[in-house]
Amino acid sequence: MYNSKITGLGYYVPDNIVTNEDLTKFMETSDEWIQERTGIKERRWITEGSEDTSAVMGAKAARIAIERSGLTKDDIDFIVFATLSPDYYFPGCGVQVQEMLDMKTIGALDVRNQCSGFIYGLSVADQFIKTGMYKNVLVIGSEFHSGGLDKTTRGRGVSVIFGDGAGAVVLSRTEDNTKGILSSHLHSEGKHAEELTVLAPSIRHWVPEILEANDENDESYFPYMNGTFVFKNAVVRFSEVIMEGLQSNGLKDTDIDMFIPHQANLRISQFVQKKFRLSDDQIFNNIMKYGNTTAASIAIALTEAWEQGKIKDNDLVVLAAFGSGFTWGSVIMRW
């Protein structure tokens, strides 16, 4: 059986920086309130009239990742695109990237696992490569949150958290079983689906119902999050799935060289860091700059950590995410 390793990384975020102070101009909040609860100082939001969308940003990140891999677009065999904010209800963003990058008529799969989307996408790509079906798979996580947030005081508990951006990696075949992805571990618990959700629009609440209701106060169109409940579940599941990955490979927490968590909340990351006794040099956070970019967050953070030289050859790198669904997962890799 083959193994898979990351050969190229890239990310893209919009130029428009929205600080916590900027948010106070249209909602009751403060820089202190936001930083205390989330650790976020600023985020990137697409400006009105920009060409950027989830698919466009994903394509921009993908171009960088492909170039850095030393491959060309024609070497890519398959696309996996993770997002909760697609350009269209259907089709998915994967086929848009195939067209934007002028690729061959390769397959494109969209993953809808929200904050865990990139972990799920990596796992899918890894299996395609390990079984010999594909040699090079492009995995993208991209989100356009700002167009769907309630930017009023009513929605501040959610809206201050999320940012826009995209990250991408090229996963390639290797016959060196000591390097690359060692294992991936995925879980879900659907009974908590409505603790972090957008209820409408949906097929059971579609255009006729929306037009008939015409209710500007209907909160179902904006993200809802039971923040305390999500936090409590996140810190438990993060720890569980990290240990599951380590134990399945005969490793210990002391073997971790770099931990890159989904950038959901700095307080969650700090809790997990303390539990696993990791130093500041063993964990990478960038939520302070970008907010929570959901499926894009790990891909962006992984790319930045690599660009800054924080990941070195033969390092044990652990990725983990928890989010809506509830879904959670981890990937253990040897760099």
Secondary structure by P-SEA (a helix, b strand, c coil): cbbbbbccccccccccccccccccccccccaaaaaacccccbbbbbcccccccaaaaaaaaaaaaaaaaccccccccbbbbbccccccccccaaaaaaaaacccbbbbbbbccccaaaaaaaaaaaaaaaaccccbbbbbbbbccccccccccccccccccbbbbbbbbbbbbbccccccccccccccccccccccccccccccccaaaaaaaccccccccccccaaaaaaaaaaaaaaaaaaaaaaaaccccccccbbbcccccaaaaaaaaaaacccccccccccccccccccaaaaaaaaaaaaacccccccbbbbbbcccccccccccccc
